[in-house]
Amino acid sequence: MTKRLLFVASLFACTVLNVVAQDFSVDDDFGVDISLGAEKELLPDLEISIEGDLRTQQNSQRIERYVLGAELSYKFLNTKKFDMKVSGGFEYMWNQKLEETNYKGTWEGYDWDNQLIKIDEYNVNERYWRNRHRTSLGLSAEYSPNKRWSFQLKETVQYSHYCREDSINQLEYRYDEDDDVDGDYKVKHDLKSVDPKDRVVLRSKFTVEYNVKGLPLNPFASIDYGCGLNYTANKWKYSVGTDYTINKKHKFTLYYRFQTEDDDDEPNGHMLGMGYKLKF
């Protein structure tokens, strides 16, 4: 039985790494995720947890987000090998939106030699910070055939509200027809606002974890897929890492993640994650 489980887990981990290798691009971003958390059992099978999180982007040169969240979970089915629980959470996020260039068209005209020239015109929105509030409702099931292996599937519905932001710096680059130098731009500085928006995402996460005999290590691999329910988005996260348990109260986590994203909130990228959790 153990050999078969080892084969399945190895195949799963190889699949994760193979997909990561196929999607790798030199243009992908790299960031670091650092988290601190604590959890406490309020009643039998009822648990509350809080966590703070910091992420970087642009090859870890800039802060991408600060996060503070809390979650309440209840294990309504608790057997020797199979558990199920429901959870609800809230997160406050402060995100930094990177500089964005929006193409606005092409100016066409003729130079002094009567040659046709084409000049692109565009807007540049400078970096800005934005508040976001997220609530989530999740249902998870975990199967542990023995003391070493566990398999978990979690389904989560997330609702995120992006707050309105005013006074965003915007530069408008337009061709200056009155300038004697070909190709010069007339730059206009302006302030704009970003309207609020709401997004609903359904996430499915499958995780395989193994407890190494004689060592305080729990290596894991996971695949996380998210799709937009009220907008178009498909996001994949592939992770491999390990938990290091010092004792019943203290646990460290180290992982590597590759994620793909087809909307403008987060770029494709690689992430190194580090976390610490205290259990009361």
N, C-alpha and C positions, 0 to 999 in steps of 0.2 A: 504493500500500500504506500509506504513512504517513498519508494523508488518511483512509483507512478506519479505521486504528487510532485516530487522533485523534477521529473521530466516535464510535467505540465507547467510548473512555475518557471523553469528554465526556458521553455518555449515561449512563454508569455513575456519574459524579460527580453529575450532575443527579438521578439516582434516589436517591442517598444523601441529598442535601440536601432533596429533596422528602419523603422519609419522615421525616426529622428535623422538617421544618416541620409535617407532619401530626400528629406525636406531641407537639409542644411544649405544655407546660402551665406556667402561672405558678407552680404548686406544685413544679415540678422543682427539684432541688438543683443547686448549682454547686460544683465542686471543682477543685483543681490537682494535677497529677501531676508530680513532679520525680524524674528518675532519673539515676544515674551508673553507667557500665558499662565493662568492659574485656574484650577477647577476644584469643586467641592461637592460632595454628595450631601444633598439636603435631607432626603428621605431615601429609604431603600428603592433603588432603581431610578431615582430622580436626581439629576445632576445639573449644576450650573457652571459655566466657564466664561472667563473673560480673556481677551487677548489684544495686545497692541502689536502693530506691524509697521515696518518701514521698508519701502522698495526703492531701488535706484533704476535708472535707465541711461540711454546714450553711453553704453559701455561703462556704466557706473559713475559717470561724471556728474549726473544730476539726480536730485530726489524726484521720484515719480509719484509717490503717494505716502500719506500717513493714514493709518487705519486704527480705529478703536471699536471693538465689538464685544457682544455678549450673546451667549446661547444657552437655552434651557432644553434639556433632553430627558425623555422618559422611556425606559426600557419596559415595554408592555408584554414582551414575551422573553422569558429567560430560562433556557434549558441548558443541559450539559453541552450540547453541540451546536445549538441554533438559537440565535437571539434576533429580536427585532425591536427597533426603537423609533420614536418620532421626535423631531426637534424643531425648534423655532428660534430665530436669531435676528439681531439688528446690528448694523455696522454704520459708523460714520466715517466717511472718507474725505480726505483733502487731496485732490489730484492736481498734478501739474500737466497742462496741455502743452505739447511742444509747438514750436513755430510751424506754421502751416502756410503753404503757398497755393493760391487758387487762381487757375488760369481763367482769364476773362475775355480772350479773343486775340485776334491778330490785326494790327494796323498795316495797311498796304498803301504804298505810294512810290514815287519816283525820285531818285537822287538828282544831283546836278548834271550827271552824265546821262540822264533819262533812263537809268536802269531801275527795274522794278525791285523794291526792297520790301521785306516783311519783318515787322517787329512785334514780338509777343507782348501782350499787356496782361498784367496780373496784380493781385492783391496779396499782401503778406500780413497774416495775423501773428503778432508776436506772442511769446509764451505767456500763459496766465494760469492762475490757480482757480480751481472750481470745487465747490462743495457737492458731495453726493451722499444720499441716504439710501441704505439698502436693507430690506427685510427679506427673510427666507423661511421656507417651510420644507422640511426634509423627512424622508422615510428611508431607513436603512435596514439591511438584513445581513447578518454575519454567520458564516458556517465554519466551525472549527472541528474537523474530524478527529484531531488529536491535540496534544499539548504543543506541537511544533507549528502546525499550519493553521492559517485562517484566511478565509475568502470573504470579501465584503462588497456588497453592491449598494450604492446610495443614489436615490433620486431626489433632486432638490429643485424647487421653484423659487426663483429670485426676482424680486421687484426692486428696481433701482430708480431713484428720482434724482436727476441732475438739476441742481439749482440754477436760477438765472444769474448771470454775471454781467455787470455793467463796466463801462470804461475799459474795454479791451483795445489795446493799441493796434491800429491797422494802418499800413502803408499802401498807397495806391500808385502803381507804376504805369504811367501812360506815356505814349510817344508825344514829344513836344514838336508839333509841326512848325512852330515859330522859331525854333532854334536852328542856327546855321550849321551846327555840327550834326552830321547824319548819325542817327541811332541814339541820340540823347533822350533820356526819360525825364518827364516832369513828375516829381514825387510829391504826393499829397499825404500829409499826416492827419489821421482822423481817429475818433473814438467810436467804437461800436459796442453793441450789447449782444450777448448770446442767450437765446431763449431757453427756458427750461424744457426738459424732455423726460419721458418715462420709458423704461425698457423692462421687458419681462423675458426671462431666460429660463429654459429647462436644462438642468445639468444631470448627467449620468456619469457616475464614477465607479470603476471596478478596481479593487485593490487586492493584491496577493501579498501576504506577510509570512515570514518564517522566523521562528525563535531558535537561535543557534544554541545547541546544547553545551552547557558549561561556560557560556559567555553571555554578558548582558547586552547582546545585540539582537535586533529584530529587523533584518533587511526587508525591504518592500519594493514593489513595483506597481505602478498604477497607470490607468488610462482614464482621462476625464474629457467628456464631450459636452459642449454647450451649444444650444441653438436658440435663436431669437424667436419668441412667440408673437411679438408685435412689430418686429423689424427683421431685416435679413442679416443674419450673422451665423457663422459656423466656426466654433473654436475648439481646438484639440490641445490637450496638455498631456505630455508623456513624462513620467517621473520615475526615478530610481533613487533609493537612498537607504538609510538605516536609522532606527531609534537606538539610543544608548541609555539604558536604564541604570542609574546609580543605585537607587533604592526605590521603595514604594512611593516616595514623595518627589523625587527629582528625576527628570528625563530630558535628554538632549536629542535633537533631530538634525540630521544633515542629509541634504538631497540635491540632486541635479534635475532640472526640468527643461524641456523644450516645448514651446507653445506656438501654435499657428493662430492667426487672427485675420479675418477678412473685413473688419470694419476699422474705423479710425481711432478707436479708443486705446488699443494696445498693438504694437507691432509684433511681427514674428520675432522670436528671440530665445536666448538661452538664459537660464537663471540658476544661480547657486543659492540654496536656501539653508538657513541656520536658525534653530529655534530652541527655546528652553521652556519647560512647563513644570509648574509646582502644583502638587496635589495635596490638598488639606485633608 
